[in-house]
Amino acid sequence: MNEARQATSTSLTGRVVIVTGAGKGIGRAVSLQLASRGALVLINNRRHMGEDDEQTSAAQVVAMIRAQGGQALANHDDALDPDAGARMVAQAMNTWGRLDMVYANAAVAQQAAFHTLSLNELRTIIDSGVVSTLSLLHAAWPVFRAQRYGRALVSTSSAGRFGNHGLTAYAASKGAIESLMRSLALEGVKHGIHC
């Protein structure tokens, strides 16, 4: 029982983590858990039309973490922007001087049959998962390699492995992310990077 308790209470004191899609759901829960273990967390979630900085879901998660005595910053980059990952990594490095872990969780949900969506809608769903993940991992990778340490995590789905009705583009993006991570795990392990 004590071993189980120790395993779930591993300290992350001083570790710097970027979490995308962190404004709600799994991303929020993961961010709160990381911060409760001492991690310094960059909370990424895009700003919606008409929101000011304090109204965003990212700012709300930051406030929750700070209320519990943790440290966090908001980032409002749209993960669909191919340059967003580089800006997030720069923000973390400029603020805390290091980066230890990234968790690519940003995605756009799909709940519509393939034939009902335009090609642009399908591409947005795929890009929200694949491009946002690539952007973050590609920006973090040189930092991880230079320090010979890094942790790269992503959110995937059984839809990516088995497919699901109404989730064609979403499943395609999650399948691509799984393959990306398997390959990065092979490349990273000799540099102290675990995926």
C-alpha positions as CSV (number, residue, x, y, z in Angstrom):
1,M,0.0,0.0,0.0
2,N,2.8,2.4,0.8
3,E,4.5,1.7,-2.5
4,A,1.2,2.5,-4.3
5,R,0.9,5.7,-2.4
6,Q,4.5,6.7,-3.2
7,A,4.0,6.0,-6.9
8,T,1.0,8.3,-7.1
9,S,2.7,11.1,-5.2
10,T,5.9,11.4,-7.1
11,S,7.3,14.9,-6.7
12,L,7.7,17.0,-9.7
13,T,9.0,20.0,-7.8
14,G,10.7,22.5,-10.1
15,R,9.9,20.5,-13.3
16,V,8.5,22.7,-16.1
17,V,5.7,21.3,-18.1
18,I,3.7,22.6,-21.1
19,V,0.2,21.3,-21.5
20,T,-1.9,22.1,-24.6
21,G,-5.6,21.9,-24.6
22,A,-5.4,22.5,-20.9
23,G,-8.4,24.7,-20.4
24,K,-10.9,21.9,-19.8
25,G,-11.4,18.2,-19.6
26,I,-8.4,15.9,-19.5
27,G,-5.9,18.8,-20.1
28,R,-7.2,20.7,-17.1
29,A,-7.2,17.6,-14.9
30,V,-3.7,16.7,-15.9
31,S,-2.5,20.3,-15.3
32,L,-4.0,20.4,-11.9
33,Q,-2.4,17.1,-11.0
34,L,1.0,18.1,-12.3
35,A,0.9,21.4,-10.3
36,S,-0.2,19.6,-7.2
37,R,3.0,17.6,-7.4
38,G,5.1,20.7,-7.7
39,A,5.4,21.2,-11.4
40,L,5.5,24.7,-13.0
41,V,2.9,24.5,-15.7
42,L,2.4,26.5,-18.9
43,I,-1.4,26.2,-19.5
44,N,-2.2,26.5,-23.2
45,N,-5.7,27.0,-24.5
46,R,-6.7,29.3,-27.3
47,R,-8.7,32.4,-26.6
48,H,-12.3,32.5,-27.9
49,M,-13.8,35.5,-29.6
50,G,-14.6,38.3,-27.2
51,E,-12.7,36.8,-24.2
52,D,-10.2,39.0,-22.4
53,D,-7.2,37.4,-20.6
54,E,-9.0,36.8,-17.3
55,Q,-12.0,35.1,-18.9
56,T,-10.1,32.4,-20.8
57,S,-10.2,28.8,-19.8
58,A,-6.4,28.9,-19.6
59,A,-6.5,31.8,-17.1
60,Q,-9.1,30.0,-15.0
61,V,-6.9,26.9,-14.7
62,V,-3.9,29.1,-13.8
63,A,-6.1,30.8,-11.1
64,M,-7.1,27.3,-9.7
65,I,-3.4,26.2,-9.6
66,R,-2.3,29.5,-7.9
67,A,-5.1,29.2,-5.4
68,Q,-3.7,25.8,-4.3
69,G,-0.2,27.3,-3.9
70,G,1.2,26.2,-7.3
71,Q,2.8,28.0,-10.1
72,A,1.4,28.4,-13.6
73,L,1.2,30.7,-16.6
74,A,-1.4,31.0,-19.3
75,N,-0.6,30.7,-23.0
76,H,-3.3,31.6,-25.5
77,D,-1.7,30.5,-28.7
78,D,-3.9,28.6,-31.1
79,A,-2.4,25.1,-31.3
80,L,-3.4,25.0,-35.0
81,D,-0.7,27.6,-35.7
82,P,2.4,25.8,-36.8
83,D,4.6,28.3,-34.9
84,A,2.6,27.9,-31.6
85,G,4.9,25.2,-30.3
86,A,8.0,27.3,-30.7
87,R,6.3,30.2,-28.9
88,M,5.2,28.0,-26.0
89,V,8.7,26.5,-25.6
90,A,10.2,30.0,-25.7
91,Q,7.7,31.3,-23.1
92,A,8.5,28.4,-20.7
93,M,12.3,28.8,-21.2
94,N,12.2,32.6,-20.8
95,T,10.1,32.3,-17.7
96,W,11.5,29.3,-15.9
97,G,14.8,28.7,-17.7
98,R,14.1,25.0,-18.4
99,L,11.6,22.5,-20.0
100,D,11.2,19.0,-18.7
101,M,7.9,17.7,-20.2
102,V,5.3,18.5,-22.8
103,Y,1.8,17.0,-23.0
104,A,0.2,17.5,-26.4
105,N,-3.5,17.3,-25.6
106,A,-5.1,19.9,-28.0
107,A,-7.7,18.5,-30.4
108,V,-11.0,19.4,-32.1
109,A,-13.7,16.9,-31.5
110,Q,-15.7,15.4,-34.4
111,Q,-19.3,14.1,-34.1
112,A,-20.4,14.0,-37.7
113,A,-20.4,11.5,-40.5
114,F,-17.6,11.8,-43.0
115,H,-19.9,12.8,-45.9
116,T,-21.5,15.7,-44.0
117,L,-18.2,17.5,-43.4
118,S,-16.3,19.7,-45.9
119,L,-12.7,18.9,-46.8
120,N,-11.7,22.1,-44.9
121,E,-13.6,20.9,-41.8
122,L,-11.9,17.5,-42.0
123,R,-8.5,19.1,-42.4
124,T,-9.1,21.3,-39.4
125,I,-9.9,18.3,-37.2
126,I,-6.8,16.4,-38.4
127,D,-4.5,19.5,-38.2
128,S,-5.8,20.3,-34.6
129,G,-4.4,17.0,-33.5
130,V,-1.4,16.3,-35.8
131,V,-0.1,19.8,-36.5
132,S,-0.5,21.0,-32.9
133,T,1.3,17.9,-31.7
134,L,4.1,18.1,-34.3
135,S,4.6,21.8,-33.5
136,L,5.0,21.3,-29.8
137,L,7.2,18.2,-30.0
138,H,9.4,19.7,-32.8
139,A,10.0,22.8,-30.7
140,A,10.7,20.8,-27.5
141,W,12.9,18.1,-29.0
142,P,16.2,20.2,-29.4
143,V,15.8,21.3,-25.7
144,F,15.3,17.7,-24.6
145,R,18.3,16.4,-26.7
146,A,20.6,19.2,-25.5
147,Q,19.9,18.4,-21.8
148,R,19.6,14.7,-22.4
149,Y,16.3,14.6,-20.6
150,G,12.7,15.0,-21.6
151,R,9.3,13.6,-21.3
152,A,6.8,13.8,-24.3
153,L,3.2,12.7,-23.8
154,V,0.2,12.9,-26.0
155,S,-3.5,12.2,-25.9
156,T,-4.8,9.6,-28.2
157,S,-7.9,7.5,-28.5
158,S,-9.1,4.0,-29.2
159,A,-10.7,5.6,-32.3
160,G,-7.1,6.1,-33.6
161,R,-6.5,2.4,-33.4
162,F,-9.9,0.9,-34.2
163,G,-11.9,3.7,-35.9
164,N,-15.4,4.8,-34.9
165,H,-18.5,6.0,-36.7
166,G,-18.6,9.8,-37.0
167,L,-15.0,10.1,-36.0
168,T,-13.1,9.7,-39.3
169,A,-10.8,12.7,-39.2
170,Y,-10.4,12.6,-35.5
171,A,-9.5,8.9,-35.7
172,A,-7.0,9.6,-38.5
173,S,-5.3,12.2,-36.4
174,K,-5.1,10.0,-33.4
175,G,-3.7,7.1,-35.4
176,A,-1.1,9.4,-36.9
177,I,-0.1,10.7,-33.4
178,E,0.3,7.1,-32.2
179,S,2.6,6.3,-35.0
180,L,4.6,9.5,-34.5
181,M,5.1,8.7,-30.8
182,R,6.2,5.1,-31.5
183,S,8.9,6.5,-33.8
184,L,9.9,9.3,-31.5
185,A,10.2,6.8,-28.6
186,L,12.8,4.9,-30.7
187,E,14.7,8.1,-31.6
188,G,14.5,9.6,-28.2
189,V,15.5,6.8,-25.8
190,K,19.2,7.1,-26.4
191,H,19.0,10.8,-25.6
192,G,17.2,10.4,-22.3
193,I,13.8,11.3,-23.9
194,H,10.9,9.1,-23.0
195,C,7.7,9.2,-25.0
